[in-house]
Each structure stands twice: as C-alpha cells, then as structure tokens.
Amino acid sequence: MSAKHFINDPTHLVNAALQAITLTNPSVALDAANKVVYRRPGYGSSQQKVSIISGGGSGHEPSFAAMVGTGLLSAAVAGTIFASPSAEQVRAAIMARVDNNEPSSSTAESGGVLVTVMNYTGDVLNFGMAVEKARAAGVNAEMVVVGDDVGVGRAKAGKVGRRGIAGTVLVHKISGALAVQGRSLAEVAKVARLTAENLVSVGASLDHVHVPGRAPPDLNSAEHLKDRELELGMGIHNEAGSSRETAIELPGLVRKMLAQLLDPNDADRAFVRVNSNEVVLLVNNLGGVSVLELGGILTEVVTQLDKGHGIKPVRILSGTFMTSLNGLGFSISLLNVVNTDIGGPSMIDLLDYPCEATGWSTPISKLTWEEKNTATRQQDASVGFNSGPSGLKLDPKAAQTALINALESVIAVEPEVTRYDTVVGDGDCGIGLKRGAEAVLKHLSSQPLSGDAVIDVANIVPVIEMEMDGTSGALYAIFLNALVAALRSEAAAQSEASPQVWASALDQSCEALSKYTPARPGDRTLVDALYPFVEVLGKTGDVKQAAEAAQSAAEGTKGMKASLGRTVYIGGSGFEQVPDPGAWGLASFFLGLAGVKKEKGDEEWETL
C-alpha cells in the first residue's frame, strides 16, 4: 500500500471533498457543520412525498454524498474516515435539510423519510437513534439496513449479520426512482427492503489501504499482503477478508467469488437463491483499480456468469460506486430481480429511471447548470422537537424522588460495575453510567419533573445523548427516544401514567430497540436486566417485583458466555466470575426506582 497522499490532514480532506460535490453538481448544497450534502430546494419532482437519506463513514466516495440528486438520495450524512456520523448529524439532516412531511403537511399521511444504511454497528445505532428522535418529533420515518456481503458467512457473522457493501447503491437507485415518482413511504420502504433482500456481493483486494494522517504501515507485519497474496471477502473499512489466497490468477479468483455468491449448496453463504430470469450485475472499483484493468475484470465476470452459471445479466454496471479510499480491489454484486408487488414500475424500470447525481452515470443537465440556483435551507438544525402537553400525568414529587434515588443508586454501584467491566471489558462501563446519572441529577436540580410523562422523559433524552457515549449511550438514547414516542401514543387513550401504562410503553421501546441491536436475553448484555423488568411490571404492576426480577436476571449473567459486545473478543474465563456490567448497572437503577437503596461501599441493599 502507499502511505503517500496529497492531503494528509483527514479532517480537511473530508471537508474539502464534500465541498467539491457542490462544485460539480449545482443542484446540491452542503451543511458544513453537520457534514450533510442535501438537495437544494426547488429540485426534484413536485409529486415526491418521500425523502431518502443515507450516509456513513467517509472514504467510500462517490457514495454517499455524490449520490445526492434528483431521482436518487435527498441527503447524505458523512462521518470521518471509516467512522459513522453522529446521531445529531443524522437528526439535523432529517429534521432540517430535507422535506420530512411533518404532521402539518398535506402529504404527511403517505410521505416521510426513508433512512437507508449499511449494516455496521455504529451506523445502525447512530442512524437508528436519529430515526427514533424523528419519530418522537412526529415525523413519519422508516429505516432500511442493507447487508449484502457474503464474504463473511453465517457462522462467523452470527447475530451481527452480513456487512453492507457496494450493492447498497442499487438499493439507493431503485428506491430513489420510486420516491421521485410520488410513491408512499410504505411502498418505497417495501421495495428498498425487497431489493436489499435480493442482493449478494463479495469483494477482493490485493492490499489494505492507508488512511491519511495515520502512521506508515509496517511492511513486515502479518497484516501486510505479500506480492502474491490477496484478500478474498475484504470489507470496505479496511477489514481483513474471510480468507487469504496465494498465487491465484483472475479466472480462479472470479470462480471462487461467483461460487460464494451463487452456490446454493454453500449453507454458510446461500443468502439469496438467484433464480430469476432477470439478474443485474454490478462490478465495483474499490478505488485503486485502473479503468483498463476493471474492464478486463468485468469481461471475465460476465464470461464466467454465462458459461459457468447460465446467467446473462439484463443490466451490467461497471465503475466506481463505493470505494475503500484507493483500495486495490473490486467487488461483484448480483441483484435477483423480483416482482415489487406494488403495481407499476419494475426493479429494472426503476434502475433505468433518469437521475441527476455525479456519483451515477447520468450527467447533470444543461438546464441545471444554467439556472445557477443558489437557494439553501437555513433552518436551525440545532433545534430539537418541541412537545406540547400530552395529558399523560404522573405525580411529579413522587416520581422525582424515585428517579433521584435510582440515579444515586447507579452512582453508588459504579465501583462494582467498573470492577466487573475491568474483568470482561475495557473498564469504562461504570464511569459512563455514573456520568450519565450525575448529568440527569444536575438537570433535575434545575428543571424538576413537571408531571407530564412525555415532556419529562423528552427533556431527559438530550442529557443522556450529550453525556453518555459509546455503544451503551447509543442504546439508552435509542430506547428513551422510543419511550417518548410510545408514551405519546399511550396518552391518546390514557390520562394517568400508571405502572401498566409504563409497562406498555417500555415494551414498545424494547421492540424499537430490537430493530437496531440483535441483543436479546441470554446474550449477556444490559438487555438481560431490561426485559425481565418490563415483563414483570406488565404482569404485576409492581415496580419492586419487577426490579427484583431484573436483579435476579443480572446475577444470572454470571457464567453466561457473551454473544455481543467487547467481551466476545477478550476471551478468557472472567465471565464466569462476574455478572454483565451493563445489566448490573441497569438492575441497580431499577432497584433504586423501587425504593431499594445502596449507599456507596455498602454490601447490601436497604429498602427505604
């Protein structure tokens, strides 16, 4: 790999590259503060009711920013190189940089925002958190997660599932074409999911890439590929592939890649049975392959598809769509074309539909250049949603006392949680929980609970988002945003926030959280304490019984082998000696909420 770059400052590089999109396509603008490229007002179809937003880490250009334009994406949100953008960046895009068809809009019933992301944990959590915030604000929003990579099979991928790679751009193109024709959010989301479910991709690379600003690579390390080596199944974030091949020529490599894509007998990778009469082929340049060589690769792929598998693609796309910086590799994607079942255009019709974006092959029209449109969106992207009175009442004094006791309990058990996390994690779980608890306590001291359940929870959400970072912070933020929406829904039929109302809302929040994480009871995560609390509260209406169930479940994680989280990678037998730190911290919160308190340093819990 080469460690030489014209721009070595990664921050300047990303910002300058985003600005370049607006220079080559006058129909788009840049929100530099949030790194959002969005379609300027006045472009697109007047009948379009659905805005489509995507994004992810930088380094994959032209995806995602150069896919913004009429007939494709409405906006794209960029993170730093190979890192997800924050939930706040995504929220700004949804709420202030696209038409989101809020409830006051005449198209609100069938319109809204579709958020499409690739299946990487950071992207799913941060984009998911923004979607839940939008829903809590009353925006009709859906999220589609694309996982098309077969390089990592079922056994290795486990609950995380397939990664998203270059086939994602076909989802963008097809859903974008449907949206510009005025279809509803339900229809656009359905076809986007259907496209994603019928996609398979796999990549290969001759070397890893060097990220600008990082130290030069060690050419003697095991990670460095030797002259005759290549990675098969390599991801777009510089991850190692599923296997390392030596002295393999292009025909043999393509043969192996197509086998991983098409062999129905490969139980580990047979995600899609490509049996349609219509198949779309996309050969994607990972950034460092010359146009000449990519042409040779394409010819080999098309030849082997025909002779080895009897497939003659009805559409062939070749070029640079989704890169890994200047990765010296390529990927093959196959779309099994199926009936959309919505009446009207087929997947092929939608793929052929005109669009105007520099990242796609269609050129920018003469009319767009000559209009010299300079319109921008000036809404304040920093403003959150305003929730008026919901009518769902609670006793503010009693609730505040219980909440303060719960938060103080979390602070008191920080040493225990930290000790547990030092054994099975990186030791920061307790500090993160304590920091969040202290921030909410500070918030309550200046802004006591009002007695409106929806408003009170909504006011706490931004505190959690600002003060708790990492995966647990994102999980709590998603859950609480979903809780706001669930409580607002309950308020339509209830006037009092009874235990049963809370249980129902919490159950809905658990369901929302499950969309963004595969964690379930038994995986040794905070979910092991959460689900029993919600279940017992719903059955009994008794907070103390529910808290005790959560504590018992948290204790039960001792000896439980982790399926998710950093513990999976650490190994060893530490999990046999301590409970899951996140579950223990959450159970401590629930016990405090029930009036059972533990002072710092105490061994036993004491009922108040």
C-alpha positions as CSV (number, residue, x, y, z in Angstrom):
1,M,0.0,0.0,0.0
2,S,1.1,3.6,-0.5
3,A,1.3,5.9,2.5
4,K,1.8,9.0,0.3
5,H,-1.1,11.4,-0.1
6,F,-1.6,14.9,-1.5
7,I,-3.7,15.8,1.6
8,N,-2.5,14.3,4.9
9,D,-5.0,16.1,7.2
10,P,-8.0,13.8,7.3
11,T,-10.4,16.5,8.6
12,H,-9.5,18.9,5.9
13,L,-9.7,16.2,3.3
14,V,-13.2,15.1,4.2
15,N,-14.5,18.7,4.4
16,A,-12.9,19.7,1.1
17,A,-14.2,16.6,-0.7
18,L,-17.8,17.3,0.5
19,Q,-17.5,20.9,-0.8
20,A,-16.3,19.5,-4.1
21,I,-19.7,17.8,-4.6
22,T,-21.5,21.2,-4.6
23,L,-19.0,22.4,-7.2
24,T,-19.7,19.6,-9.7
25,N,-23.4,19.5,-9.1
26,P,-25.2,22.9,-8.7
27,S,-28.4,21.2,-7.5
28,V,-26.9,20.2,-4.1
29,A,-25.7,22.2,-1.1
30,L,-23.5,21.5,1.9
31,D,-24.3,21.9,5.6
32,A,-20.6,22.0,6.6
33,A,-21.2,22.0,10.3
34,N,-23.1,18.7,10.2
35,K,-21.3,17.3,7.1
36,V,-24.7,16.9,5.3
37,V,-24.9,17.2,1.5
38,Y,-28.5,17.8,0.5
39,R,-30.6,18.6,-2.5
40,R,-31.3,22.4,-2.8
41,P,-35.0,23.5,-2.6
42,G,-36.7,23.6,-5.9
43,Y,-35.1,20.5,-7.4
44,G,-36.8,17.2,-7.9
45,S,-40.4,16.2,-8.6
46,S,-43.2,18.2,-7.1
47,Q,-45.1,14.9,-6.5
48,Q,-42.3,13.4,-4.4
49,K,-43.5,12.7,-0.9
50,V,-40.6,10.7,0.4
51,S,-37.1,11.9,1.2
52,I,-34.3,9.4,1.2
53,I,-31.3,9.8,3.4
54,S,-28.2,7.7,3.6
55,G,-24.6,8.1,4.7
56,G,-21.8,6.6,6.7
57,G,-18.1,7.0,7.2
58,S,-16.1,8.9,4.6
59,G,-13.6,7.1,2.3
60,H,-16.3,5.3,0.2
61,E,-16.7,8.0,-2.4
62,P,-18.7,8.6,-4.6
63,S,-21.0,7.0,-2.0
64,F,-22.8,8.6,-0.4
65,A,-22.6,12.3,-1.0
66,A,-22.3,12.1,-4.7
67,M,-25.4,10.0,-4.9
68,V,-27.5,13.0,-3.8
69,G,-29.6,14.4,-6.6
70,T,-33.0,14.2,-8.3
71,G,-34.1,10.6,-8.6
72,L,-31.6,9.3,-6.0
73,L,-30.8,10.5,-2.5
74,S,-32.3,13.6,-0.9
75,A,-29.3,13.9,1.5
76,A,-26.2,12.1,2.7
77,V,-24.5,12.4,6.1
78,A,-20.8,11.9,6.3
79,G,-18.7,10.8,9.2
80,T,-14.9,10.9,9.5
81,I,-12.9,8.3,7.5
82,F,-14.4,4.8,8.1
83,A,-16.4,6.1,11.1
84,S,-20.2,6.6,11.4
85,P,-21.5,10.1,11.6
86,S,-23.2,11.0,14.9
87,A,-26.9,10.7,15.6
88,E,-27.0,14.5,15.9
89,Q,-25.7,14.9,12.4
90,V,-28.3,12.5,11.0
91,R,-31.1,14.1,13.1
92,A,-30.1,17.5,11.6
93,A,-30.4,16.0,8.1
94,I,-33.9,14.5,8.8
95,M,-35.4,17.5,10.6
96,A,-33.8,20.4,8.7
97,R,-32.2,19.5,5.4
98,V,-34.9,17.5,3.6
99,D,-38.7,17.7,3.2
100,N,-39.7,15.5,6.1
101,N,-43.5,15.9,5.7
102,E,-44.3,16.7,9.3
103,P,-47.9,16.3,10.5
104,S,-48.9,19.7,9.3
105,S,-48.0,18.8,5.7
106,S,-50.7,17.7,3.3
107,T,-48.6,14.7,2.2
108,A,-47.8,13.6,5.8
109,E,-50.1,10.6,5.6
110,S,-48.2,8.9,2.8
111,G,-44.9,10.8,2.9
112,G,-42.0,10.9,5.3
113,V,-38.3,10.0,5.4
114,L,-36.6,6.7,4.4
115,V,-33.2,6.3,6.0
116,T,-31.0,3.6,4.4
117,V,-27.8,2.4,6.0
118,M,-25.3,-0.3,5.6
119,N,-25.1,-3.0,8.3
120,Y,-22.3,-1.7,10.6
121,T,-23.0,-1.3,14.3
122,G,-22.1,2.3,14.5
123,D,-24.2,3.3,11.5
124,V,-27.2,1.2,12.7
125,L,-27.1,2.7,16.2
126,N,-26.5,6.3,15.3
127,F,-28.8,6.4,12.3
128,G,-31.4,4.4,14.3
129,M,-31.2,6.9,17.2
130,A,-31.9,9.7,14.8
131,V,-34.8,7.9,13.3
132,E,-36.3,7.4,16.8
133,K,-35.8,11.1,17.6
134,A,-37.6,12.0,14.4
135,R,-40.4,9.6,15.2
136,A,-40.6,11.1,18.7
137,A,-41.0,14.5,17.0
138,G,-43.9,13.3,14.9
139,V,-42.0,12.6,11.6
140,N,-43.0,9.5,9.7
141,A,-39.6,7.8,9.3
142,E,-38.5,4.3,8.3
143,M,-35.1,2.7,8.3
144,V,-33.7,0.0,6.0
145,V,-30.5,-1.8,6.8
146,V,-28.6,-3.3,3.8
147,G,-26.4,-6.3,4.4
148,D,-25.3,-7.8,1.0
149,D,-21.8,-9.1,1.7
150,V,-21.4,-12.9,1.5
151,G,-17.7,-12.7,2.2
152,V,-18.5,-13.3,5.9
153,G,-20.7,-16.3,6.2
154,R,-23.5,-17.0,8.7
155,A,-21.3,-18.9,11.2
156,K,-18.8,-16.1,11.6
157,A,-21.2,-13.2,11.3
158,G,-23.5,-14.6,14.0
159,K,-26.2,-12.2,15.1
160,V,-24.5,-9.2,13.6
161,G,-25.3,-10.4,10.1
162,R,-23.9,-9.5,6.7
163,R,-22.0,-6.3,6.2
164,G,-23.2,-3.8,3.7
165,I,-21.0,-3.1,0.7
166,A,-21.3,-1.9,-2.9
167,G,-24.7,-3.5,-3.7
168,T,-26.2,-0.8,-1.4
169,V,-26.1,1.7,-4.3
170,L,-28.6,-0.4,-6.2
171,V,-31.0,0.0,-3.2
172,H,-30.4,3.8,-3.4
173,K,-31.1,3.9,-7.1
174,I,-34.2,1.8,-7.1
175,S,-35.8,3.4,-4.1
176,G,-34.8,6.9,-5.3
177,A,-36.5,6.4,-8.6
178,L,-39.7,5.2,-6.9
179,A,-39.7,8.1,-4.5
180,V,-39.4,10.7,-7.2
181,Q,-42.5,9.2,-8.9
182,G,-44.6,10.2,-5.9
183,R,-44.9,6.8,-4.2
184,S,-45.7,6.5,-0.5
185,L,-43.2,5.8,2.3
186,A,-44.6,2.3,2.8
187,E,-44.1,1.5,-0.9
188,V,-40.6,3.0,-1.1
189,A,-39.5,1.2,2.1
190,K,-41.0,-2.1,0.9
191,V,-39.2,-2.0,-2.4
192,A,-36.0,-0.9,-0.7
193,R,-36.1,-3.9,1.6
194,L,-37.1,-6.2,-1.2
195,T,-34.0,-5.0,-3.2
196,A,-31.7,-5.4,-0.2
197,E,-33.1,-8.9,0.5
198,N,-32.3,-10.0,-3.1
199,L,-28.7,-8.7,-3.2
200,V,-25.4,-10.6,-2.8
201,S,-21.9,-9.1,-3.1
202,V,-18.4,-10.1,-2.4
203,G,-15.1,-8.2,-2.7
204,A,-11.4,-9.0,-3.2
205,S,-8.3,-6.8,-2.7
206,L,-4.6,-7.0,-3.4
207,D,-3.7,-4.9,-0.4
208,H,-5.1,-2.9,2.6
209,V,-5.3,0.9,2.3
210,H,-3.5,3.6,4.2
211,V,-5.7,6.3,5.9
212,P,-4.3,9.8,5.6
213,G,-2.9,11.2,8.8
214,R,-2.0,7.7,10.2
215,A,1.5,6.3,10.7
216,P,3.0,4.5,7.8
217,P,2.2,0.7,7.8
218,D,4.7,-1.9,9.0
219,L,5.5,-3.8,5.8
220,N,6.8,-6.7,7.9
221,S,3.5,-7.1,9.9
222,A,1.2,-10.1,9.4
223,E,-1.5,-7.8,8.1
224,H,0.6,-6.7,5.1
225,L,-0.1,-8.7,2.0
226,K,2.9,-10.1,0.2
227,D,3.4,-9.8,-3.5
228,R,1.4,-12.9,-4.5
229,E,-1.3,-12.6,-1.9
230,L,-4.8,-11.2,-1.9
231,E,-7.7,-10.9,0.5
232,L,-11.0,-12.6,-0.5
233,G,-14.1,-11.2,1.1
234,M,-12.5,-8.0,2.2
235,G,-14.7,-5.3,3.7
236,I,-14.8,-1.6,2.8
237,H,-13.5,-0.4,6.1
238,N,-10.1,-2.0,5.6
239,E,-11.1,-5.2,7.4
240,A,-9.3,-8.4,6.7
241,G,-11.1,-10.8,4.3
242,S,-12.6,-14.1,5.0
243,S,-9.6,-15.9,3.5
244,R,-6.1,-15.0,2.1
245,E,-5.3,-16.5,-1.3
246,T,-1.8,-17.0,-2.7
247,A,-0.7,-17.1,-6.3
248,I,-4.2,-17.1,-7.7
249,E,-4.9,-15.6,-11.1
250,L,-8.0,-13.6,-12.1
251,P,-10.0,-16.5,-13.6
252,G,-9.6,-18.6,-10.4
253,L,-10.4,-15.7,-8.2
254,V,-13.6,-14.8,-10.1
255,R,-14.6,-18.5,-10.0
256,K,-14.3,-18.5,-6.2
257,M,-16.2,-15.2,-5.8
258,L,-19.0,-16.4,-8.0
259,A,-19.2,-19.6,-6.1
260,Q,-19.6,-17.7,-2.9
261,L,-22.4,-15.7,-4.5
262,L,-24.3,-18.4,-6.3
263,D,-23.6,-21.9,-4.9
264,P,-27.0,-23.0,-3.3
265,N,-25.2,-25.8,-1.5
266,D,-23.0,-23.5,0.5
267,A,-25.2,-23.3,3.6
268,D,-23.0,-20.7,5.1
269,R,-23.4,-18.2,2.2
270,A,-26.5,-19.1,0.3
271,F,-28.4,-16.0,1.4
272,V,-30.2,-15.4,-1.9
273,R,-31.3,-18.1,-4.4
274,V,-30.5,-16.3,-7.7
275,N,-33.2,-17.9,-9.8
276,S,-34.8,-15.0,-11.5
277,N,-34.9,-14.6,-15.3
278,E,-33.5,-11.1,-14.7
279,V,-30.3,-10.5,-12.9
280,V,-28.4,-7.2,-12.6
281,L,-24.6,-7.3,-12.4
282,L,-22.6,-4.5,-10.7
283,V,-18.8,-4.7,-10.8
284,N,-17.4,-2.0,-8.5
285,N,-14.0,-0.5,-8.3
286,L,-12.7,-0.2,-4.7
287,G,-10.8,2.9,-5.8
288,G,-7.4,1.8,-6.9
289,V,-8.0,-0.3,-10.0
290,S,-7.4,1.3,-13.3
291,V,-10.2,1.7,-15.8
292,L,-8.4,-0.6,-18.2
293,E,-8.0,-3.4,-15.6
294,L,-11.6,-3.0,-14.4
295,G,-12.7,-3.6,-18.0
296,G,-10.7,-6.8,-18.1
297,I,-12.2,-7.9,-14.8
298,L,-15.7,-7.2,-16.0
299,T,-15.3,-9.3,-19.1
300,E,-14.0,-12.2,-17.0
301,V,-17.0,-12.0,-14.7
302,V,-19.6,-11.8,-17.5
303,T,-18.0,-14.7,-19.3
304,Q,-18.0,-16.9,-16.3
305,L,-21.5,-16.0,-15.3
306,D,-22.6,-17.2,-18.8
307,K,-20.5,-20.3,-19.2
308,G,-20.4,-21.4,-15.5
309,H,-23.9,-20.4,-14.3
310,G,-26.1,-19.8,-17.3
311,I,-26.7,-16.2,-16.3
312,K,-26.9,-13.4,-18.8
313,P,-27.4,-10.2,-16.9
314,V,-30.1,-7.9,-18.2
315,R,-28.2,-4.8,-16.9
316,I,-24.4,-4.5,-16.4
317,L,-23.0,-1.7,-14.4
318,S,-19.3,-1.2,-14.0
319,G,-17.4,1.7,-12.4
320,T,-16.5,3.4,-9.2
321,F,-19.6,3.4,-7.0
322,M,-18.4,2.6,-3.5
323,T,-14.7,2.7,-2.6
324,S,-12.4,1.9,0.3
325,L,-10.2,5.0,-0.3
326,N,-7.8,3.9,-3.0
327,G,-8.3,0.2,-2.3
328,L,-6.6,-2.0,-4.9
329,G,-9.6,-4.3,-5.4
330,F,-13.1,-4.8,-6.7
331,S,-16.4,-6.3,-5.8
332,I,-19.1,-8.2,-7.6
333,S,-22.8,-7.6,-6.8
334,L,-25.8,-9.5,-8.2
335,L,-29.4,-8.4,-7.9
336,N,-32.0,-11.1,-8.2
337,V,-34.8,-9.1,-9.8
338,V,-38.2,-9.9,-8.3
339,N,-41.7,-8.5,-8.6
340,T,-42.2,-5.4,-6.5
341,D,-45.9,-6.2,-5.9
342,I,-46.8,-2.5,-5.7
343,G,-48.2,-2.1,-9.2
344,G,-46.4,0.0,-11.7
345,P,-42.6,0.1,-12.4
346,S,-40.4,-2.9,-12.1
347,M,-37.0,-3.0,-10.5
348,I,-35.4,-2.7,-14.0
349,D,-37.7,0.2,-14.8
350,L,-36.6,1.9,-11.6
351,L,-32.9,1.2,-12.3
352,D,-33.3,2.8,-15.8
353,Y,-35.2,5.8,-14.5
354,P,-33.4,9.1,-15.1
355,C,-31.5,10.7,-12.2
356,E,-29.1,13.5,-11.7
357,A,-26.2,12.9,-9.5
358,T,-22.4,12.9,-10.1
359,G,-21.9,9.5,-8.5
360,W,-24.2,7.9,-11.1
361,S,-23.6,7.7,-14.8
362,T,-26.3,10.2,-15.8
363,P,-24.8,13.6,-16.5
364,I,-26.0,16.8,-15.0
365,S,-28.4,18.5,-17.4
366,K,-27.7,21.8,-19.2
367,L,-30.8,23.3,-17.6
368,T,-29.4,22.7,-14.1
369,W,-26.1,24.4,-14.9
370,E,-27.8,27.5,-16.5
371,E,-30.3,28.0,-13.7
372,K,-27.5,29.0,-11.3
373,N,-29.7,28.2,-8.4
374,T,-28.2,29.5,-5.1
375,A,-31.1,28.6,-2.8
376,T,-30.1,26.9,0.5
377,R,-32.0,25.7,3.6
378,Q,-31.5,28.0,6.6
379,Q,-33.5,26.2,9.3
380,D,-31.7,25.9,12.6
381,A,-30.5,22.3,12.6
382,S,-29.6,22.5,16.3
383,V,-33.2,22.9,17.5
384,G,-34.8,19.7,18.8
385,F,-38.5,18.8,18.8
386,N,-41.0,20.8,20.9
387,S,-43.5,18.6,22.7
388,G,-46.7,20.2,23.9
389,P,-48.6,18.9,26.9
390,S,-49.5,15.3,26.4
391,G,-52.1,14.9,29.1
392,L,-50.4,11.8,30.5
393,K,-50.0,12.8,34.1
394,L,-47.7,11.5,36.9
395,D,-47.1,12.6,40.5
396,P,-44.0,14.9,39.9
397,K,-42.9,14.9,43.5
398,A,-43.1,11.1,44.0
399,A,-41.6,10.5,40.5
400,Q,-38.7,12.8,41.1
401,T,-37.9,11.2,44.5
402,A,-37.9,7.8,42.9
403,L,-35.8,8.9,39.9
404,I,-33.2,10.6,42.1
405,N,-33.0,7.5,44.3
406,A,-32.5,5.4,41.2
407,L,-29.8,7.7,39.8
408,E,-28.0,7.8,43.2
409,S,-28.0,4.0,43.3
410,V,-26.3,3.9,39.9
411,I,-23.6,6.2,41.2
412,A,-23.2,4.1,44.3
413,V,-22.6,0.9,42.4
414,E,-20.1,2.5,40.0
415,P,-17.0,0.8,41.7
416,E,-18.7,-2.6,41.3
417,V,-19.6,-2.1,37.7
418,T,-16.1,-0.7,36.9
419,R,-14.5,-3.8,38.6
420,Y,-16.8,-6.1,36.6
421,D,-16.1,-4.3,33.4
422,T,-12.3,-4.4,34.0
423,V,-12.6,-8.2,34.1
424,V,-14.7,-8.6,30.9
425,G,-14.5,-5.3,29.1
426,D,-12.4,-2.2,28.9
427,G,-13.4,-0.8,32.4
428,D,-15.4,2.2,31.3
429,C,-19.0,1.0,31.8
430,G,-19.3,2.1,35.4
431,I,-17.9,5.6,34.7
432,G,-20.2,6.0,31.7
433,L,-23.3,5.1,33.7
434,K,-22.1,7.4,36.6
435,R,-21.5,10.3,34.2
436,G,-25.0,9.9,32.8
437,A,-26.6,9.6,36.2
438,E,-24.8,12.7,37.5
439,A,-25.8,14.7,34.4
440,V,-29.5,13.8,34.9
441,L,-29.3,14.7,38.6
442,K,-27.9,18.0,37.7
443,H,-30.7,18.5,35.1
444,L,-33.4,17.6,37.7
445,S,-32.0,20.1,40.2
446,S,-32.6,23.0,37.7
447,Q,-35.6,21.5,35.9
448,P,-37.7,19.4,38.2
449,L,-40.3,17.0,36.7
450,S,-43.4,18.8,35.5
451,G,-45.9,15.9,36.0
452,D,-46.3,15.4,32.2
453,A,-44.7,12.0,31.5
454,V,-44.0,12.7,27.8
455,I,-42.4,16.1,28.4
456,D,-40.3,14.9,31.4
457,V,-38.8,11.9,29.5
458,A,-38.3,14.0,26.4
459,N,-36.3,16.6,28.5
460,I,-34.0,13.9,29.9
461,V,-33.2,12.4,26.5
462,P,-30.8,15.1,25.3
463,V,-28.9,14.9,28.6
464,I,-28.3,11.2,28.1
465,E,-27.2,11.8,24.5
466,M,-24.8,14.5,25.4
467,E,-23.2,12.8,28.4
468,M,-23.2,9.1,27.6
469,D,-21.0,8.0,24.8
470,G,-20.1,4.6,23.3
471,T,-22.4,1.8,22.4
472,S,-24.3,1.8,25.8
473,G,-25.0,5.5,25.4
474,A,-26.5,5.0,21.9
475,L,-28.6,2.1,23.2
476,Y,-30.0,4.1,26.1
477,A,-30.7,7.1,23.8
478,I,-32.5,5.0,21.2
479,F,-34.6,3.3,24.0
480,L,-35.5,6.7,25.6
481,N,-36.4,8.3,22.3
482,A,-38.6,5.3,21.5
483,L,-40.1,5.7,25.0
484,V,-41.1,9.3,24.3
485,A,-43.0,8.2,21.2
486,A,-44.6,5.3,23.0
487,L,-45.8,7.4,25.9
488,R,-47.2,9.9,23.5
489,S,-49.1,7.1,21.8
490,E,-50.4,5.9,25.2
491,A,-51.5,9.4,26.0
492,A,-54.2,9.2,23.3
493,A,-56.1,6.7,25.4
494,Q,-54.8,7.2,29.0
495,S,-54.7,10.2,31.3
496,E,-52.6,8.7,34.1
497,A,-49.1,7.2,33.8
498,S,-49.9,4.0,35.7
499,P,-47.4,1.1,36.1
500,Q,-49.4,-0.7,33.3
501,V,-49.0,2.3,31.0
502,W,-45.3,2.5,31.7
503,A,-45.0,-1.3,31.1
504,S,-46.8,-1.0,27.7
505,A,-44.6,2.0,26.7
506,L,-41.5,0.2,27.8
507,D,-42.5,-2.9,25.9
508,Q,-42.9,-0.8,22.7
509,S,-39.4,0.8,23.4
510,C,-37.9,-2.7,23.7
511,E,-39.4,-3.6,20.3
512,A,-37.9,-0.4,18.8
513,L,-34.5,-1.1,20.4
514,S,-34.6,-4.6,18.9
515,K,-34.5,-3.1,15.4
516,Y,-31.0,-1.7,16.0
517,T,-29.3,-4.4,18.0
518,P,-29.5,-8.2,17.9
519,A,-29.1,-8.3,21.7
520,R,-31.7,-10.5,23.4
521,P,-31.9,-12.1,26.9
522,G,-29.2,-14.7,27.2
523,D,-26.6,-12.7,25.2
524,R,-25.1,-11.2,28.4
525,T,-25.9,-7.5,27.8
526,L,-27.9,-4.9,29.6
527,V,-31.0,-6.4,27.8
528,D,-30.8,-9.3,30.3
529,A,-31.9,-6.9,33.0
530,L,-34.2,-4.8,30.9
531,Y,-36.6,-7.4,29.5
532,P,-37.5,-9.1,32.9
533,F,-38.2,-5.7,34.4
534,V,-40.6,-4.8,31.6
535,E,-42.2,-8.2,31.6
536,V,-42.9,-8.5,35.4
537,L,-44.0,-4.8,35.6
538,G,-46.6,-5.6,32.9
539,K,-47.8,-8.7,34.7
540,T,-47.9,-7.3,38.3
541,G,-47.8,-3.5,38.1
542,D,-45.3,-3.8,41.0
543,V,-42.1,-1.9,40.4
544,K,-40.3,-3.6,43.3
545,Q,-41.1,-7.1,42.0
546,A,-40.0,-6.0,38.5
547,A,-36.7,-4.6,39.9
548,E,-36.0,-7.8,41.8
549,A,-36.6,-9.8,38.6
550,A,-34.1,-7.5,36.9
551,Q,-31.6,-8.0,39.6
552,S,-32.0,-11.8,39.6
553,A,-31.5,-11.8,35.8
554,A,-28.4,-9.6,36.1
555,E,-27.0,-12.0,38.7
556,G,-27.8,-14.8,36.3
557,T,-25.4,-13.4,33.7
558,K,-22.5,-14.6,35.8
559,G,-21.1,-17.6,33.9
560,M,-23.1,-16.7,30.8
561,K,-20.9,-16.6,27.6
562,A,-21.3,-13.3,25.8
563,S,-22.7,-13.2,22.2
564,L,-22.2,-9.5,21.7
565,G,-20.0,-6.7,22.9
566,R,-16.3,-6.3,23.6
567,T,-16.4,-9.4,25.9
568,V,-16.7,-11.6,22.8
569,Y,-13.2,-10.5,21.7
570,I,-11.5,-10.5,25.1
571,G,-11.9,-14.2,25.8
572,G,-10.7,-15.9,29.0
573,S,-12.8,-17.1,31.9
574,G,-13.6,-13.8,33.5
575,F,-17.2,-14.0,32.5
576,E,-17.6,-17.0,34.9
577,Q,-16.7,-14.8,37.9
578,V,-18.7,-11.6,37.4
579,P,-22.1,-10.6,36.0
580,D,-22.5,-8.4,33.0
581,P,-21.6,-4.9,34.0
582,G,-24.3,-3.2,31.9
583,A,-27.0,-5.5,33.2
584,W,-25.8,-5.0,36.8
585,G,-25.9,-1.2,36.5
586,L,-29.3,-1.2,35.0
587,A,-30.7,-3.5,37.6
588,S,-29.3,-1.2,40.3
589,F,-31.2,1.7,38.7
590,F,-34.4,-0.3,38.8
591,L,-33.9,-1.3,42.5
592,G,-33.4,2.4,43.3
593,L,-36.5,3.3,41.4
594,A,-38.4,0.8,43.6
595,G,-37.2,2.4,46.8
596,V,-34.4,0.0,47.5
597,K,-31.2,1.9,48.0
598,K,-27.5,1.0,48.3
599,E,-25.0,3.6,49.6
600,K,-21.5,3.7,48.1
601,G,-19.4,1.0,49.8
602,D,-22.3,-0.9,51.2
603,E,-22.6,-4.7,50.6
604,E,-26.4,-4.9,50.9
605,W,-29.4,-3.1,49.5
606,E,-31.7,-1.4,52.0
607,T,-35.4,-0.8,51.5
608,L,-36.3,2.9,52.2
